[in-house]
């Protein structure tokens, strides 16, 4: 009996964490993945802005050292 219940639960679990495989109709999945993708988005934007600023400063030349 418990084995059947466990297998049924596994059938309903996520097959992957990609947005098109998530059951968005489940509120718990929706809240968790919106928070996860939101945090990953903020981290990605921060890394991208740091990369752009670094490239701009390297191209502008100058001394570049602040020691």
C-alpha positions as a printed NumPy array, in Angstrom:
array([[  0.   ,   0.   ,   0.   ],
       [  2.708,   2.497,   0.985],
       [  4.752,   1.599,  -2.098],
       [  1.811,   2.41 ,  -4.342],
       [  1.332,   5.742,  -2.573],
       [  5.025,   6.549,  -3.009],
       [  4.949,   5.685,  -6.705],
       [  1.854,   7.821,  -7.208],
       [  3.663,  10.742,  -5.565],
       [  6.655,  10.268,  -7.836],
       [  4.437,  10.388, -10.91 ],
       [  3.245,  13.854,  -9.879],
       [  6.725,  15.157,  -9.067],
       [  8.712,  17.46 , -11.318],
       [ 10.463,  15.956, -14.283],
       [ 12.8  ,  18.972, -14.491],
       [ 13.126,  22.536, -13.19 ],
       [ 12.657,  24.118, -16.602],
       [  9.754,  26.582, -16.77 ],
       [  7.748,  24.565, -19.299],
       [  7.87 ,  21.409, -17.097],
       [  6.573,  23.043, -13.901],
       [  2.94 ,  22.542, -12.897],
       [  2.074,  26.24 , -12.558],
       [ -1.485,  25.432, -11.451],
       [ -0.117,  24.316,  -8.051],
       [  0.272,  27.437,  -5.843],
       [  3.212,  26.027,  -3.87 ],
       [  5.169,  25.372,  -7.072],
       [  4.257,  28.805,  -8.413],
       [  5.463,  30.685,  -5.322],
       [  8.687,  28.677,  -5.002],
       [  9.702,  28.923,  -8.643],
       [  8.774,  32.596,  -8.982],
       [ 11.029,  33.313,  -5.99 ],
       [ 13.797,  31.082,  -7.384],
       [ 13.733,  32.581, -10.869],
       [ 13.431,  36.083,  -9.39 ],
       [ 16.556,  35.569,  -7.285],
       [ 18.433,  34.062, -10.234],
       [ 17.361,  37.02 , -12.366],
       [ 18.696,  39.543,  -9.827],
       [ 22.005,  37.654,  -9.584],
       [ 22.247,  37.481, -13.39 ],
       [ 21.557,  41.209, -13.796],
       [ 24.206,  41.985, -11.17 ],
       [ 26.803,  39.827, -12.908],
       [ 25.954,  41.301, -16.297],
       [ 26.243,  44.869, -15.013],
       [ 29.578,  44.083, -13.336],
       [ 30.865,  42.621, -16.601],
       [ 29.724,  45.637, -18.62 ],
       [ 31.282,  48.102, -16.156],
       [ 34.546,  46.162, -16.146],
       [ 34.745,  46.142, -19.944],
       [ 33.941,  49.878, -20.095],
       [ 36.669,  50.687, -17.557],
       [ 39.215,  48.514, -19.361],
       [ 38.449,  50.153, -22.712],
       [ 38.65 ,  53.663, -21.295],
       [ 42.322,  53.1  , -20.588],
       [ 43.979,  55.305, -18.016],
       [ 45.921,  54.146, -15.033],
       [ 43.282,  51.757, -13.762],
       [ 44.937,  51.186, -10.398],
       [ 43.607,  52.652,  -7.212],
       [ 46.321,  51.425,  -4.862]])
